[in-house]
């Protein structure tokens, strides 16, 4: 829910702003009051849930498709969604889901248990190559008991069985069953989704916007926000101007240096809430100059992480010092962060043979200058971050060339391992399991281990911890893992920012969540801003 500060401000508005109620409820220019217009910097390449890796694409796709259950904000509880109820077998090796009988795909076809089994088959098929396939590794079968009953069978008991069964949206078998598996990721459904959620695709104008509309065949209550437009504006200055002008209603990840001017707008509220984001600079360990952990530690010591946090996030971030997000129960607060120490960083590189032999101001070794191409996408905060990193590393004689790419091109290069270094913003899963990021079996393109990091102990700790029912024993492994990965610095851990979102005041019952701001979009209401 919204914070107490917002509630106090709203109460004051009842007295001071009563005459402005009509103005405060005005919709975005030229749009119906029930339309929400969201500003985005980047356009998704696809809405295919088996192919997309972008948070923005998932936020859109998960308004169209449904999971079996809705995960709650504590990352422990679940509520019915596509499944109306579920039960666990006595031996703990099976979970039975009973599906709603009134669920329909947006083309009118009934949703059945066969869709659930088919989705699992796609998720685990190596030809499809879903990047999160490891989530389903301990589900050995999905049994169709009848049209509306499906049973997940597990190879072993472990803490996250329900979460793993639920992970990933359900896909329409009747649309995709005849498609060769190797072509699933590029199928037309990525641009023309067929879902069973509260919204359906209305139009996609390439380079301009995606428009969703309430699906009249949805089994639940019709959403009050009946139309959602995701508008693509690849420039933050323009997005901020459109927010002030009422051309968009919502903007996530607002730059902190613009917060004061946004707060002056009477139609706009600021929501600040915990995120699942982590920011870091990833080093490609397959490049010779990043293979030595001592070199990577030196680079991290040369980067003034506190300056980056102050400059880019103000009071809305803290230093990241672990591969496990602080919002999760296994986070280790005792990890000792590397100091900001450029002199020691340069000395450490010198001990490894990096010196400025030709007097050009940059280090070299064996006839090669220490230069780094640092990738980011066209996001102003990230561009500012890498610009600061560039300046910090220049002080110790490392030449950084910044390469700003369109988001989808950036993702192709990073996931393909075609980079020296990359600024990464990762949205952590809601369970403690870093297999897909840090296990050697998940080196991209098999997973999201983009750095190529491999450590036998880390692999073993992951494998042991993720199967333990005893949380205390599991935590011992997770603690050891965090200490080891931070020591090895395959990435320079930078910041854990909060989510800072600007939203038009006419929207209420907005429930910001680390899962997604839009998780409960179908429950939002539209009322006069001061009458709540």
Helices and strands as residue ranges (DSSP letters): H 4-16, G 18-20, H 21-24, E 35-40, H 55-64, E 69-71, E 78-80, E 83-88, E 94-99, H 113-124, G 133-136, E 139-146, E 149-154, H 161-166, H 173-176, G 181-186, G 188-190, E 199-205, E 209-214, E 227-232, H 236-245, E 250-251, G 256-258, H 259-263, E 268-273, E 277-283, G 288-290, H 293-302, H 305-313, E 317-319, H 342-351, E 364-365, E 368-369, E 371-377, H 380-394, E 399-405, H 407-415, E 421-427, H 435-438, G 440-442, H 456-465, H 471-488, E 491-497, E 499-504, E 507-508, G 521-523, E 525-526
